[in-house]
Amino acid sequence: MAETIRMPKLGFDMAEGTLIRWVKKVGETVNKGEVLAEIETDKATVEVESSAGGVVRRLVVEEGSVVPVGSPIAIVGTVGEVIQEPGDQESGKQEIIGKRESSVKSPKPEIPHLASAKASPLARKIASEKKVDLSDVKGTGPGGRIVRRDIETMLAGGLATTEHGQQTSVSAPASVGSRPLSVMDETVSMSKLRQAIGRRMAESKAGIPHFYVTHEYKMDALMDLRGQFNKIVAENEKLSVNDFIIKAVALALRQFPNLNASLKGNSVLHHGQVNVGVAVSVEGGLLTIVCKEADTKPLRQIAAEVKAMAARARDGKVKPDDIEGSTFSISNLGMYDVENFIAIINPPEAAILAVASAREVPVVEGGAVITGWRMKTSISVDHRLSDGVEAAKFMQALAVFLEEPLRLVL
């Protein structure tokens, strides 16, 4: 029986998505769970998997179309199967698919100089606007992918392609001695991702009464355990400090259901699963990937899953399941030598943990000054769902796991 594939809803606030590329064409076989198309939301470029197996019989929308959530995008069935086209069920209009060509226009051809190069959607957009031939650009992103900074580097001192296909050199800004000449003001359009981040964070700060609790953790035992583990495993299996934090947070949340929750009117929804969202820096902003049921997974599995999802996020190829369903989030700036910071809650979650750097600093123990590893974290909590005492107790519970890290591997 033919099945209609619809625009998925990726996140509670998604209303529409742009279908940017069909991976499968009419007449091709697609297996259930195989990538059918790529869509762009205001957060990321996402691979859409087919919910049915069979033959692609109809592409309902063209590439580049903006499609509301829940609207049909394709039909998967069998050759010769009698179906009703989406939207025609009430009129009873039927056809035998395969007997005539699809009524959908052929996808728009790609611009020749953009077609073959491996590049992020933003890089392609800038290259198209600036008439840059991507074949002349060396990619520095994951797997050699061309990203925005590569286009900017080309424009600053490389070759650009004119409207008529001729190449012309683009010089870097001139300077007098060591003092550069003044640069004209420039107005730059905000990306959809940056617009979405701004909108969500403004709504969060305006609508959610935040409060904050900071705690400093002794990290000596964890740093030692991590070092021992990483000496005996392959490079791609090494654990990060963040992997330990994800596991520790997930276990601590089991004791504090109000922090693993969402507000629903005058009720509180305590989530059955502990799905930890991890903020990842991507081109043009941040994207939250989700480690599902992190409290039940061993550290090595958490590390492998987060590495894979983060790579897909940075490559602009996340899967819907990568970014859906978080119940609590972590924002970690530890790799940037940050002493402390606070984060804005990611609605509809109840809290977010901001993690700073683990640092070797002077500490006082037993009346003597010695060196030790310390790390500060700050939790931001929705005051409608919890209060300072509960948040402080959560931070103390988190200390048990971080300061006695063998609890995370037993």
N, C-alpha and C positions, 0 to 999 in steps of 0.2 A: 504494500500500500504506500502510495506517495506521501511524503512528509514535507511540510513547509518549514523551512529554517527561518527563524526570526532574529531581528536585531536584539542581542542580549543586553541585559541591564547589568552594568559593571559598576557597582557602588550605589548607595542609596539615593544619591543626588543626580545620577545620570539621567538625562531626558532624551538624548539623541546621540548618534555617532555618525562619523563620515566613513563610508566604505571606500577605502583608498586603493585596494587591489584585490582582484579575484585570483586566488591561487589555483583553483580548479575552473575549467571551462565547461561549456555545455557539451555533453556527450562523454565526458571523462568519468571514470569510476572513482568513487570516494568511499572510504571506509568510515565507520562510526568512530569518532574521536580524531579523525584526520583533519588537518588544517584546510579549511574551505576558503577563507578570505582573511584579509587584514582590515581592521577598522581603527579609526583614530578617534579617541574620546578627548575630552579636555584635560586628561591626565597622561595618556600614553597611547602608543600604537600597540594594538592587541591582536593576537592571532585568534580567530574564531574557528572552533572545531565543529565539525558536522555532528549533529545529534542523531543522524541516521546514516545507514550504509546503502549504497546503490549507485545509480547513474545520475549525474547532474543533468536534469532535464530543462531547467529554466533558471536564468539569472534575472530576478525580478527588478533589480535596480542597477544602474550604471555605476562604474567607478567614478568616484568624486561626489556621489550623491550623499546628502545629509538625510539620515533615516531615523525617525522616532523609534524609541525603544518598543519592542514588541511587534513592529511592522515586518511583513514578510520580506526576505531578501533573496531567497532561492527555494527551488523545489527539487527534492531528491526522490527518485522512484526507479521504475524499470521501463525499458523501451516498450512502447505500445500500450502502456497502462493508461486507462481512462481516468482523467483527473478533472477537478474543478480548479481554475486559476484562483489565486488569492483575490478576494474581493468580489468574485463572481458567483459565490455560493448561493446568494439570495436570488439571482436572476436565473440560476440553473445553467449558465453557459458552460459547455463542456467541450473538450477536444481530446483527441488521441495524441499525446505528446510523442514526438518523433516523426509525425506525419507532415509537419510543416516547421519552418524555421521559427525560433523564438522571436516574439514581438519586441524584445528588448534590443535596443540599438547596440551595435558592437562597441566594446569599450573604447574610449578615446585613446588614440595612439600616443605613446609617450614621446616626449621631445627627444630626438635622436641622441643629443649629447648627454641626456640624463638616463637613458634606457639601461645600459649595461653595468654602470658603476655601482658598487655597493656603498650606499650612503644612508644616513638617517633622514627621516622625513623633513626635519628642519633644514638640514644641509641641502637637500634637493630643492626646497622652496627658495632658499637664498640663492642657490646656483642658478635657478630659473630666472629669478628677478634680476640678478646681476650679469646674466649671460655668460656664466662660467662653465667651461667644458669640464665635466667631472673626470673625464679620462686623463686630464692633465694634472689632477690633484692627487697627492699622496695621502692616503688615509692613516690617521694615527689612533683611531678608535679601536675597540675590540675586534680582533680578526681582520685588521686592516680597513675597517669601515670608515668612510669619510664622515666627519662630524663638523659642526659649525666652525670650530677654531681652524680647521684645515682650509675652509673657504676664505675665512678672514685673513689667514696667512697668505693665501694666493692673491687676494685683493690688495694686500699691503705691499707685495713686492714680486708678484709672479705675472702670469699671463691671463688675460681675460678674453672672452670671445665677444665680438661686436654683434649687433643685430644682423649684419650681413654675413656672419660666419668668419670674418677676418679676425686674426689675433692681434692684440695690441698690448704692449707692456704697461703695467700699472706700477708706478713708482711709489716708494715709501715716502712719508711726509718729509719735506725738506727741513733742514735745520741750519742755524747760524752758529758755528762753533759747537759748543756742547749744549746750547739752549735751543730747543725745538721751537719752530714757529707756532703761533697760536692756531688752534684747530676750531673750525666752525661748529656751532651747536648742532646736534643731530637728534632728531626725534625717531625713536625706534618702536615699532609696534610690539606690544606684549604678546608672547606666545599664549596659546590656549591653556597650556599647563600653568604658566605663571598667573594668568587671569583666574584660573580655578583655585590656585593656592591662595591668592589674595582674597578672593570672595569667601572661601571657606574659613580662612583664619580671621577675617574681619567679623564674620557671623559668629564664630566661636568666642572671640574675645568680647563681643557686644552682648551675646545672649547667654553665655555660661559664666557663672560666678566662680572664677578660678581662685584657688589658694595653693600655697607652695610649702613643701617641707624638704630640707636638705640634710643629707647624712654623709659622713665620711667613713669609708670602709678600709680595713686593713687588707691589703691585697698580696701580702708576702707569700702566703701558702698557695694562693691561686696562681701567681706568676711562676712559682717554683714547679707546681704540678703541670702547668701548661708547657713549660720549658722541657720537662722530662718527657712528656708525651710527644712533643714535636721533634725531638731528637730521634725517635724510633719509627716515625711514619713517613710516608712519601710526601713530597712537596704539596701535592694537591689534596692531601688529607689533613694538613695541619689545622689546628684549632686557633681561632682568634679569641681575644678576651670577650668579644661580643657574644660568641657562641655560649660561653659560660654564663653570661648575664641573661641571655634569653632563657636558658634552662632554669636558672635561679629564680627569675621573675615569674616564670610559669608555675613553679612549685609553690612559691610564696602566695601567688594569687589564689590558689586552692583554699587558703586559710581566710581569704578576704573577698568574699563574693561581691560585696558592694563596689569593689574596684574593678571587677571583671563583669561589668554591667552596662546597661543602657537605660535611659529614662523613657518611659512610654506613658505620656499623660501624667496621671497621678500614681502610676505604678512603676516599679523597678523590675526590669528584666535581668535576672541573673543568668548569664550564659552557661550552658552545660559544658561547652568546650573552652579551653584556654588557647586562643589563637593570637599569637604575638605578632603584631605588625612591626616591621623594621624599616625606618626611613632610609632610603637610598638616594644618593646624589646622582642625578641624571642630567643630560643636556637640557638646560633651560629651567631647572627646578629640582623638586624632590618627588619621589614616588615611594609609596609604602608597599612593601612586599609582605606576605603573611606566612609565618610558620605555623601550620595548623597543629593543634593538640600537642604543643611543645612540651607540656608536662609529662607526656607519655613516651617521648622519643629520647634515645641516647644522644650524647653530645656529638658523636661522629655523624649521625643522621641529620641532626640540626645543622651542623656545619656544611654538609654536602648540599642540602636543600637550599640553604640561604645563599651559598656561593652560586648555585645554578640559577636561582631566581634573580639575584642581583646582576648576573651577567646578561640575562635576557632583558632585564629592565634597562641596562645601560646600552644594550644593542637595539633597543626599540622593538623588542619582540616578546613582550610578556604574554603569558596566557591568562585568560580570565581568572582561573583559580589562584594565580600568583598574587593577585591584588584584592581579592574579595574576602570578606568575613572576619577581619581583625576585631578582637574584643578588647585589646589593650596595646599601646604602642610604645616603642623605644626609639629615641633619637640619640644617636651616639656620635659625638664630635671628638672622641678620644684621640683619633689619629692626627688631629690638628693642634695638639699641645694646648688644650683648653682647660683652664682651672675649674670653671664652674659656669653653668648657664641654666635657664629655665625654658621650657617648651610650651607651645600652645596646644591644648587638647584637640584631638582629631575627632569631631562629632561622627557618630553618636556615642563614642566611647566615654567612659567615666574618668579616665586618667591617662597620663603619658609620663614616661620616665626619661629625663634628660641625663645622659651619661657623659662625664668629662674624662680627661686623661688619667690613666694610672701613672703616677709619678713617684720617683724615688726622691724622698725629701727628708730633712731632719725631723725626728720625732723624739719625744721624751718617754722613756720606759724605765720604771724603777729608779727614777731620779737621775738617770743618765741620758745624754743626748746621743742618739744613734741614727743611722739611716734606715728608712723603711719605705715600703710601697704603699701609697695611699691613693684613693680615688673618691671623688665627690660625685654624688648624684642628687638630683632634685626631682621630686614628683609634683606634677601639677594635677590637681583634683577638682572635679565638679562638686562644689559645696552643696548642691541640691541632693547629691547621692551619698556623700560621706562628710567626715569632719577631720579636724587636725589630729585628734587622738588616734583615730583608726589609721590615718595615713602614716603617723609616726610609728605605730605598731607594725605596719607593713614594712617600713624601712628597717626596723629591727629584725623582723623575720627574714628579710632579704640578706641581712648581715650574717645570719646563721649559715646560709648556703654559700655566700661569697667568701667568708672567712674560714669556713671548714669545707673546702671544695670537694673532698672525697664523698660528701653527701650527694653530689651531682653525678657521680659515676657508679654508685652502689645500687 
